[in-house]
Amino acid sequence: MPTTLTDQQRADLQGLNRLNSIALERGNLAGPAAGPDNLYVAACWSWALTGAYTSVANQNSANNIYDSVFTWGNNRSNPPTAVNAADGSLLHTLALADPNIPALVDVLNTNLAAASGGNAQAQQLCRIALMKITAIANGFTLVDNTADANTLAVAGNDVADPNLGTYAMHMKSPSWYGWDHWGISVLLPNGTRSYMQKINDEQLSRNCDGLWEANVPQTSIALTALLATQVAVITS
């Protein structure tokens, strides 16, 4: 369930050291999933998308969504060949569940060919649409549910919603159809942004001054709030 921080809680964050690590108490969050993917249950994407321990086998994991929304050729290091929104597909299921997703699916369909051909604007639109689909699937409410080329803020290789506001989600990736690293951020009363991202399966770093992998393109989307699970950890 989405929730917000009080002004005092945001002020309290402002006083913490830049790399103050928080131990994630397993007793207060969902336990790690059993299975061969235990190395990933508390990865960066799991924190950013759920605030809890989540398996890559989960339908709405970043791994599953980014793999499932496209049709691929023989080598997934190459761009996808089509959008996979056929009846029964994950993307079709997500679109039926949330009225904001079909328009984002249209963005992918409209821009896939140009993005695969190297068009930077089409790639930016796909990056934003993919992140927004993933965030919505995991229970976030977005400030802007569209992906419009005329409203994007582009700086170098980075692309973002024009006004990230108090809460934002961030993703780093060298490609427009994949991801490397995820995090969230909160705008503090002093005007700085506190980035929060996972170190490993035990700790979270907060009050970072940016998302790690500084030289990798970043995609950022505006959120109306964080998840209650995230707020519970941040304020613990």
Phi and psi in degrees as a GROMACS rama.xvg file:
@    title "Ramachandran Plot"
@    xaxis  label "Phi"
@    yaxis  label "Psi"
@TYPE xy
-66.1564  143.985  PRO-2
-152.447  167.152  THR-3
-120.931  163.416  THR-4
-90.0243  147.577  LEU-5
-74.5068  163.768  THR-6
-58.2369  -37.6046  ASP-7
-67.4248  -39.7377  GLN-8
-64.2858  -38.4911  GLN-9
-68.1949  -35.4112  ARG-10
-66.9842  -37.6997  ALA-11
-63.2536  -39.7916  ASP-12
-61.1022  -35.8293  LEU-13
-60.2519  -29.2171  GLN-14
-87.3846  -1.82394  GLY-15
-83.8894  155.701  LEU-16
-62.3216  155.464  ASN-17
-59.1599  -41.2719  ARG-18
-116.488  50.7498  LEU-19
-76.4061  118.112  ASN-20
-92.6488  138.073  SER-21
-109.709  127.64  ILE-22
-75.2251  128.621  ALA-23
-84.0081  113.182  LEU-24
-77.8078  114.446  GLU-25
-59.4751  -29.8237  ARG-26
-67.9842  -20.2956  GLY-27
-96.9455  -7.12474  ASN-28
-127.077  167.982  LEU-29
-59.9268  138.311  ALA-30
-68.3873  158.829  GLY-31
-64.4393  139.445  PRO-32
-72.2168  142.239  ALA-33
-77.9139  154.352  ALA-34
131.745  -179.607  GLY-35
-72.5  -9.13936  PRO-36
-104.753  24.479  ASP-37
-59.7239  -23.1807  ASN-38
-62.6572  -21.1453  LEU-39
-109.628  -0.704874  TYR-40
-65.8168  -24.1887  VAL-41
-122.052  37.6932  ALA-42
-72.104  175.209  ALA-43
-56.5916  -41.8411  CYS-44
-65.3189  -34.7513  TRP-45
-64.8661  -41.9301  SER-46
-65.3348  -48.4952  TRP-47
-65.3927  -33.6407  ALA-48
-96.5561  -21.8823  LEU-49
-134.914  -23.5653  THR-50
70.3427  17.4112  GLY-51
-146.063  -176.976  ALA-52
-88.3377  119.447  TYR-53
-134.997  138.175  THR-54
-78.3002  150.008  SER-55
-64.976  -18.3281  VAL-56
-75.7401  -12.6073  ALA-57
-59.626  138.732  ASN-58
-54.9081  -37.1504  GLN-59
-100.388  16.8475  ASN-60
-65.5267  154.081  SER-61
-57.9358  -40.5744  ALA-62
-56.6935  -50.9589  ASN-63
-69.125  -42.404  ASN-64
-64.8841  -49.1639  ILE-65
-65.5741  -30.8532  TYR-66
-75.9552  -34.2807  ASP-67
-88.7506  -21.7853  SER-68
-75.9849  -10.8865  VAL-69
-121.402  161.623  PHE-70
-100.222  135.917  THR-71
-116.044  156.612  TRP-72
-83.5106  -152.819  GLY-73
-76.0188  -20.4684  ASN-74
-130.617  115.038  ASN-75
-77.8227  -0.804271  ARG-76
-78.1874  -10.4682  SER-77
-97.7151  159.107  ASN-78
-58.4852  152.899  PRO-79
-65.7356  160.838  PRO-80
-98.8354  -20.7533  THR-81
-164.451  164.798  ALA-82
-87.3206  131.972  VAL-83
-98.8453  86.2963  ASN-84
-117.66  25.2185  ALA-85
-65.2475  157.516  ALA-86
-51.6617  131.316  ASP-87
90.2645  -11.4314  GLY-88
-74.4018  163.116  SER-89
-60.8918  -43.0735  LEU-90
-63.4957  -39.0144  LEU-91
-64.3037  -41.3056  HIS-92
-63.6819  -43.9387  THR-93
-64.8917  -39.4025  LEU-94
-65.4335  -34.9539  ALA-95
-70.0592  -30.1642  LEU-96
-82.9223  -25.2641  ALA-97
-138.273  124.606  ASP-98
-68.9433  -11.6146  PRO-99
-84.8333  -15.9861  ASN-100
-77.9335  -37.576  ILE-101
-53.5571  -39.253  PRO-102
-64.8193  -33.8192  ALA-103
-73.0702  -32.5861  LEU-104
-64.7207  -39.3085  VAL-105
-60.9087  -38.099  ASP-106
-60.5598  -43.7586  VAL-107
-63.7163  -46.7093  LEU-108
-61.399  -42.0428  ASN-109
-67.5368  -34.1832  THR-110
-107.303  -4.41513  ASN-111
-59.3409  -48.9752  LEU-112
-62.0669  -45.744  ALA-113
-66.3135  -39.0462  ALA-114
-62.6398  -43.2252  ALA-115
-64.0589  -27.2214  SER-116
-85.0533  -1.70642  GLY-117
102.329  5.80589  GLY-118
-70.77  119.615  ASN-119
-65.279  -41.0605  ALA-120
-65.2346  -41.8182  GLN-121
-63.2209  -39.3471  ALA-122
-63.9226  -40.966  GLN-123
-62.1844  -41.6084  GLN-124
-64.9785  -39.0365  LEU-125
-66.9952  -40.6349  CYS-126
-60.2962  -45.9058  ARG-127
-64.5668  -44.9392  ILE-128
-62.9976  -42.5756  ALA-129
-61.6458  -44.4537  LEU-130
-64.1173  -41.4933  MET-131
-67.6477  -39.659  LYS-132
-60.1343  -44.1523  ILE-133
-66.1308  -41.4646  THR-134
-65.9181  -45.092  ALA-135
-61.6218  -42.2326  ILE-136
-60.7227  -25.9323  ALA-137
-100.16  15.4002  ASN-138
96.8736  5.84977  GLY-139
-83.7202  150.524  PHE-140
-106.047  130.063  THR-141
-96.5302  150.889  LEU-142
-67.2307  -38.3584  VAL-143
-133.28  118.855  ASP-144
-90.2003  9.52772  ASN-145
-109.761  175.711  THR-146
-138.033  88.4924  ALA-147
-110.343  124.509  ASP-148
-57.6781  -29.3693  ALA-149
-78.23  -11.4318  ASN-150
-112.448  -0.212657  THR-151
-78.501  145.296  LEU-152
-99.5196  117.57  ALA-153
-117.573  126.192  VAL-154
-131.87  105.185  ALA-155
65.0327  -120.076  GLY-156
-96.9922  2.43287  ASN-157
-92.9973  151.444  ASP-158
-139.596  141.541  VAL-159
-153.357  162.244  ALA-160
-59.6546  149.039  ASP-161
-66.2391  -28.6149  PRO-162
-135.906  103.616  ASN-163
-74.783  -19.1853  LEU-164
63.107  -153.101  GLY-165
-72.8058  -36.0262  THR-166
-124.938  139.006  TYR-167
-148.068  155.804  ALA-168
-116.667  142.685  MET-169
-131.937  147.916  HIS-170
-143.294  136.623  MET-171
-107.881  135.058  LYS-172
-163.24  138.645  SER-173
-77.7441  -13.8185  PRO-174
-115.308  157.699  SER-175
-83.3217  -6.81676  TRP-176
-120.623  10.8778  TYR-177
-135.515  -173.361  GLY-178
-147.819  151.534  TRP-179
-118.585  -40.6337  ASP-180
-152.373  140.566  HIS-181
-123.824  153.191  TRP-182
-164.129  174.397  GLY-183
-126.4  167.016  ILE-184
-146.531  157.23  SER-185
-129.136  131.651  VAL-186
-78.3488  125.227  LEU-187
-92.4534  162.546  LEU-188
-57.9906  -26.8279  PRO-189
-83.8874  5.37651  ASN-190
90.3908  -4.03516  GLY-191
-88.8783  161.4  THR-192
-110.749  126.403  ARG-193
-94.1859  109.551  SER-194
-87.5624  138.777  TYR-195
-127.141  126.715  MET-196
-152.08  154.558  GLN-197
-78.683  143.02  LYS-198
-92.9979  -53.4826  ILE-199
-153.218  -160.764  ASN-200
-81.2022  5.67188  ASP-201
-120.032  -24.6174  GLU-202
-130.409  153.1  GLN-203
-123.896  134.906  LEU-204
-99.7008  130.318  SER-205
-122.73  165.021  ARG-206
60.4634  29.6004  ASN-207
-72.1782  151.752  CYS-208
-91.4525  7.76848  ASP-209
-179.345  167.169  GLY-210
-77.766  141.08  LEU-211
-61.4634  171.186  TRP-212
65.5028  60.959  GLU-213
-58.2159  -29.9787  ALA-214
-91.7801  5.72963  ASN-215
-100.345  136.193  VAL-216
-53.2276  142.02  PRO-217
-118.393  138.324  GLN-218
-114.436  132.371  THR-219
-131.498  136.298  SER-220
-127.178  149.852  ILE-221
-88.1482  134.865  ALA-222
-114.085  148.242  LEU-223
-78.2222  -23.6071  THR-224
-165.045  172.123  ALA-225
-96.727  176.386  LEU-226
-83.6901  151.643  LEU-227
-58.0309  -35.9369  ALA-228
-63.1622  -38.1604  THR-229
-68.8581  -45.0749  GLN-230
-62.0438  -37.2671  VAL-231
-61.6567  -37.6493  ALA-232
-75.0243  -45.6601  VAL-233
-60.3085  -36.1978  ILE-234
-96.3616  5.29476  THR-235
